């Protein structure tokens, strides 16, 4: 039996504002992402990439079209259903979104709080294992201010993947990193997501990471203008 696509969108359109102030940002978008597939969204600023990502992540309500994410019908989903869906998705953002008063281990453990089968001790142990996987075992008890930008982003990767999500959404995760740190974050994302069979949808302007993709989806003026299949090394 073929696994269901984590993302399936048909005819999705979205606009900000109303009346004379209404501005269309997505126009009739069709998009499918398969299990374990890494898809990059590229295109100029204002092309609709981040808006599309927020719709997939259930951070906004669908306006027009049909979309299923992790088998949830977004057109029929109310706010409660969208919140439940968001808890099944791993999010990675450019500014890390780590809580400064928590240690790296505690930040990662937050992603495991919905696991009712694990107590706090077990969650912290699992968080420590994830940090070891991203090369931060010796920094688990440090707070974000004590870590470099690349290390903070690796904590964010560990947090996003800790709950074994079926989908990871990332918005410019390497934009603020130097070449070496950016390459390391990309390697970890690819390795760990492929290992778990999670799909990744990643918005980027960074040409350094195009080779990580199974597919590159180019957007312009709210539309998908190219949907290129790429063959990547194992």
C-alpha angles and dihedrals in degrees: 000000000000113000115246117256112260087217128033120163130173127185094344115176129172136182137185122223131007139260114353090355094055112123122187112221101168124040124192096321120187117189137163126184120188128216110281093009122135112213124182121206111210136172142106123307110281094028093118101257098129093041089054090049092051091050091051089048092052090241088127132034117251113252106183134008134021129291137170120191118183086346093303116129103229094193090061097037120111123202092274091054091047091052090051090050093049089058089061094053128080112225126199120182135186094248094048095231091224119160107246096210093057128075121245089258092051092048091055093043090058088072089060098052092100090062100098091185093066127068123213093270092053092046092052091048091052091047089053090053091052092050089051089053090057093046098257103110091122092050099049095112096046122104121234093260089061093055132079121244092259092049092050090052090050088054087052090051091050091049093048093052099036095089092049094240122195090225135034121197119195129183114200093323094171101038096100096040132092119245096267095046092045092051091050093051091049092049092051093047093051096043097046098040093048090048090055096038092240120153118233126208109187130183113210146159090186111113090192093075102045091104091065092069131100086197138009118212113197120204131196130174093350096309135100105244100173134023106185123186111216130192112223131189119259 
